[in-house]
Amino acid sequence: MIEDKIRAELAYQLGKLYPKVDISEKDIEITRPPKRELGDFSANVAFKLAPQLGKKPNEIAEEIADSMKSWDWSTDETKAVGGFVNIFLVKAPYHEIVKDILDKKSSYANLDIYKGQKIQVEFISANPTGPLTLANGRGGFGGDVLANVFVKNGATVEREYYVNDGGNQVKILGDSILASTGLIKKEDDYYKGEYIAELAEKYKDQLEKYTNDSFGLGQLAAKYLLENQIKPSVKKMGIKFDNWFSEKQMIDSGEVDEAIEKLKKYGHTKEEEGALWMKTTLAGDDKDRVLIKSDGEKTYFANDIAYHFDKFYKRDFNRVVNFWGADHHGYVGRMKAAVTLSVGSTGILDIVIFQMVNLIKDGKEYRMSKRKGTYVTMDDLLELISGDNPSTSAQDLREASDVARFFFLMRSFNTHMDFDIDLAKERSDKNPVFYVKYAYARMSNIIKKAEELKLPKADLSKLVTPEEIEFIDQLSQINDVIRSIVMFDDYPVHHLTHYAIETAKMFHSFYDKCRVIDENDLKMTAARLELIKAAQIVMGIVMKDLIGIEAPERM
C-alpha cells in the first residue's frame, strides 16, 4: 500500500533529521487531505514531535517536507501546510497499484489482521416461534457480510444460528396454538398471526393430547417452523450457516450444569434468598444476576452463559461476535461480565446492537394487513421488491434479495433505518444497487468490446490525467475500507456499500471524461483498458466477495 511506503519513508527521514527523537513507524498517521490540490497524502507527525523538539509544528513540518523531496516517489510540490506535511507523489506508485490489482486479482486487499484467528459470527438467532421479520433482515445481512470481511482479513470464520428451542417461548408457542382453537384461554403475550391458525390446522388431530403439554406442542411446532419457514427464508436471503446450535440439546447434554459448576468452583457465585447468583458486579455489571431461582428453575442467563462457555471453551473461538436487536441493549453488560469471569477464557466477545427498521411506502410507514398489522416478514419484503408476482423466477428472487441486502447495509447499525420500498422496486440507476451493478456491467462491456482490437502491450505510465489518478487512488482505498470495518467495535459494514456507490460514481465520471477505446490511439486504449480491468476486479471483490450480491456481465 502507498500509505505503508510513505510511513516507512517518513520514519527513515525522521531518523536522519532527529536521531534522538523517540517515534516509531506505527505512530505515524497518514491521511488524505480534504482537497486533492493540497496533496495526495498528509502526515501530522510534526504535532507529535513538537513537545520533544521544542519547536512549532509548522517549523518541523517544513524541515520534514524539504527532506521528503529527496525521495524518488515525492515531487518538489511536497510542502508544509498548517503543521501538516502534505505529500505530492509522482505517478509511478499509482501505476504500481494497477499492476498489483491485476496480478493478485480476487486476492487483492487480502489482509492478515486476523490470520490464524478462529472467529464465530452469531446472527439472526430469532426464536423458532414464527417467521423471520424485517428486523431479522438487518442483523442477518449484517452478520453475513461481517463474516465475509473477517475472511478477507485472514480469519477462519464460522456462521452460527442459535436456535432458542429450550425455553419458555416454546411453551408460549404451544399455548398460542391451543388458545387459537379455544382449548385454553387466550393471553395477551401469546403469538398472533395467520401462521398460528395454520399450525392449529396442521396439528388439529393432535391438539387434545397436548392440552396439558403445551411445551411438547411448542417443540413440535418450533421444529416445523424452523425447517419450513425460517431455513427457507434464510436461503432466500443468500445466507449459509455453518451451524444451527440447539439450546435444547445443550440443556439436555448437561452443559448448563457444567458451566454453573465451573463458576462455583472459582468463586463467582453466591447463594442469597434461596437462589444462586453470579457475581457479575466483579466484572463491572451494575448488579449481580440470578442463575437458579429459589424454586430451582434456571434462568435464561444461565443458558446464555453455558452457550458462551461452549463457544469459548469447547470450540475454542478467539473472537465471538453476536448480533442483537435494540431490545437486548440492557443485556450487553451482564453477558460481557459473564464471559470476563469465565476463568481461563482468553477469547473476546463483541456484541453488535442494531436498531429498528421501518418499511416506508409512498412516504409513509407501511404495515402488511395480511399479517394483521403486527409485522412484515422477510418473505413479504422480497415479494414486495420483486413486484408480488406469483410467477417470480429464481433470478427475480435473487435480485430482490440483492436489493434488500444492499439497502439494509447502507446505514450504520446504531441508527434507525427507513427502508424505502418504492426506491427498492425501482429498476434504474436511481436505485443504488442497480447503479453499482450497471457500473460493473459497463466495465464488462468495455472489456468485451476491446477484444476485437489488436492492442499493443499496455504501458501504464500513460495513465497521468487527474481523472485516471483519482480513480486508481479510489480503487486502492478498498484496503482502508476493509481495515476500518474490523477496527471499530460497531463493525461499520455500511462502509462497503458507500465505497461501492462512490467507486461506481467515479468510474462513470472517468469514463465520461476519458475515452477508453480509441482506435486512433491504441497505446492509450491498452493502458486505460488495464485500468478498467483493475476496476472490475475491485468491484467484483466488493460486490461478490464482501457484500454478497451478483456482479452481472450484462444488464
C-alpha positions, 0 to 999 in steps of 0.5 A, spaced: 500 500 500 502 507 498 500 509 505 505 503 508 511 506 503 510 513 505 510 511 513 516 507 512 519 513 508 517 518 513 520 514 519 527 513 515 527 521 514 525 522 521 531 518 523 536 522 519 533 529 521 532 527 529 536 521 531 534 522 538 527 523 537 523 517 540 517 515 534 516 509 531 513 507 524 506 505 527 505 512 530 505 515 524 498 517 521 497 518 514 491 521 511 488 524 505 487 531 505 480 534 504 482 537 497 486 533 492 490 540 490 493 540 497 496 533 496 495 526 495 497 524 502 498 528 509 502 526 515 501 530 522 507 527 525 510 534 526 504 535 532 507 529 535 514 531 535 513 538 537 513 537 545 520 533 544 523 538 539 521 544 542 519 547 536 512 549 532 509 544 528 509 548 522 517 549 523 518 541 523 513 540 518 517 544 513 524 541 515 520 534 514 517 536 507 524 539 504 527 532 506 521 528 503 523 531 496 529 527 496 525 521 495 524 518 488 516 517 489 515 525 492 515 531 487 518 538 489 510 540 490 511 536 497 510 542 502 508 544 509 501 546 510 498 548 517 503 543 521 501 538 516 506 535 511 502 534 505 505 529 500 505 530 492 507 523 489 509 522 482 505 517 478 509 511 478 506 508 485 499 509 482 501 505 476 504 500 481 497 499 484 494 497 477 499 492 476 498 489 483 490 489 482 491 485 476 496 480 478 493 478 485 486 479 482 480 476 487 486 476 492 487 483 492 486 487 499 487 480 502 489 482 509 492 478 515 489 482 521 486 476 523 490 470 520 490 464 524 484 467 528 478 462 529 472 467 529 464 465 530 459 470 527 452 469 531 446 472 527 439 472 526 438 467 532 430 469 532 426 464 536 423 458 532 416 461 534 414 464 527 417 467 521 423 471 520 421 479 520 424 485 517 428 486 523 431 479 522 433 482 515 438 487 518 442 483 523 442 477 518 445 481 512 449 484 517 452 478 520 453 475 513 457 480 510 461 481 517 463 474 516 465 475 509 470 481 511 473 477 517 475 472 511 478 477 507 482 479 513 485 472 514 480 469 519 477 462 519 470 464 520 464 460 522 456 462 521 452 460 527 444 460 528 442 459 535 436 456 535 432 458 542 428 451 542 429 450 550 425 455 553 419 458 555 417 461 548 416 454 546 411 453 551 408 460 549 408 457 542 404 451 544 399 455 548 398 460 542 396 454 538 391 451 543 388 458 545 387 459 537 382 453 537 379 455 544 382 449 548 385 454 553 384 461 554 387 466 550 393 471 553 395 477 551 403 475 550 401 469 546 403 469 538 398 472 533 398 471 526 395 467 520 401 462 521 398 460 528 391 458 525 395 454 520 399 450 525 392 449 529 390 446 522 396 442 521 396 439 528 388 439 529 388 431 530 393 432 535 391 438 539 387 434 545 393 430 547 397 436 548 392 440 552 396 439 558 403 439 554 403 445 551 411 445 551 411 438 547 406 442 542 411 448 542 417 443 540 413 440 535 411 446 532 418 450 533 421 444 529 416 445 523 417 452 523 424 452 523 425 447 517 419 450 513 419 457 514 425 460 517 431 455 513 427 457 507 427 464 508 434 464 510 436 461 503 432 466 500 436 471 503 443 468 500 445 466 507 449 459 509 450 457 516 455 453 518 451 451 524 444 451 527 446 450 535 440 447 539 439 450 546 435 444 547 440 439 546 445 443 550 440 443 556 439 436 555 447 434 554 448 437 561 452 443 559 448 448 563 450 444 569 457 444 567 458 451 566 454 453 573 459 448 576 465 451 573 463 458 576 462 455 583 468 452 583 472 459 582 468 463 586 463 467 582 457 465 585 453 466 591 447 463 594 442 469 597 434 468 598 434 461 596 437 462 589 444 462 586 447 468 583 453 470 579 457 475 581 457 479 575 458 486 579 466 483 579 466 484 572 463 491 572 455 489 571 451 494 575 448 488 579 449 481 580 444 476 576 440 470 578 442 463 575 437 458 579 431 461 582 429 459 589 424 454 586 430 451 582 428 453 575 434 456 571 434 462 568 435 464 561 442 467 563 444 461 565 443 458 558 446 464 555 452 463 559 453 455 558 452 457 550 458 462 551 462 457 555 461 452 549 463 457 544 469 459 548 471 453 551 469 447 547 470 450 540 475 454 542 473 461 538 478 467 539 473 472 537 465 471 538 461 476 535 453 476 536 448 480 533 442 483 537 436 487 536 435 494 540 431 490 545 437 486 548 441 493 549 440 492 557 443 485 556 450 487 553 453 488 560 451 482 564 453 477 558 460 481 557 461 480 565 459 473 564 464 471 559 470 476 563 469 471 569 469 465 565 476 463 568 481 461 563 477 464 557 482 468 553 477 469 547 473 476 546 466 477 545 463 483 541 456 484 541 453 488 535 446 492 537 442 494 531 436 498 531 429 498 528 427 498 521 421 501 518 418 499 511 416 506 508 411 506 502 409 512 498 412 516 504 409 513 509 410 507 514 407 501 511 404 495 515 402 488 511 394 487 513 395 480 511 399 479 517 394 483 521 398 489 522 403 486 527 409 485 522 412 484 515 416 478 514 422 477 510 418 473 505 413 479 504 419 484 503 422 480 497 415 479 494 414 486 495 421 488 491 420 483 486 413 486 484 408 480 488 408 476 482 406 469 483 410 467 477 417 470 480 423 466 477 429 464 481 433 470 478 427 475 480 428 472 487 435 473 487 435 480 485 430 482 490 434 479 495 440 483 492 436 489 493 434 488 500 441 486 502 444 492 499 439 497 502 439 494 509 447 495 509 447 502 507 446 505 514 450 504 520 447 499 525 446 504 531 441 508 527 434 507 525 433 505 518 427 507 513 427 502 508 424 505 502 420 500 498 418 504 492 426 506 491 427 498 492 422 496 486 425 501 482 429 498 476 434 504 474 440 507 476 436 511 481 436 505 485 443 504 488 444 497 487 442 497 480 447 503 479 453 499 482 451 493 478 450 497 471 457 500 473 460 493 473 456 491 467 459 497 463 466 495 465 464 488 462 462 491 456 468 495 455 472 489 456 468 485 451 468 490 446 476 491 446 477 484 444 476 485 437 482 490 437 489 488 436 492 492 442 499 493 443 502 491 450 499 496 455 504 501 458 501 504 464 505 510 465 500 513 460 495 513 465 497 521 468 490 525 467 487 527 474 481 523 472 485 516 471 489 518 478 483 519 482 480 513 480 486 508 481 487 512 488 479 510 489 480 503 487 486 502 492 482 505 498 478 498 498 484 496 503 482 502 508 475 500 507 476 493 509 481 495 515 476 500 518 470 495 518 474 490 523 477 496 527 471 499 530 467 495 535 460 497 531 463 493 525 461 499 520 459 494 514 455 500 511 462 502 509 462 497 503 456 499 500 458 507 500 465 505 497 461 501 492 456 507 490 462 512 490 467 507 486 461 506 481 460 514 481 467 515 479 468 510 474 462 513 470 465 520 471 472 517 468 469 514 463 465 520 461 471 524 461 476 519 458 475 515 452 477 508 453 477 505 446 480 509 441 482 506 435 486 512 433 490 511 439 491 504 441 497 505 446 492 509 450 486 504 449 491 498 452 493 502 458 486 505 460 483 498 458 488 495 464 485 500 468 478 498 467 480 491 468 483 493 475 476 496 476 472 490 475 476 486 479 475 491 485 468 491 484 467 484 483 471 483 490 466 488 493 460 486 490 461 478 490 466 477 495 464 482 501 457 484 500 454 478 497 450 480 491 451 478 483 456 482 479 452 481 472 456 481 465 450 484 462 444 488 464 
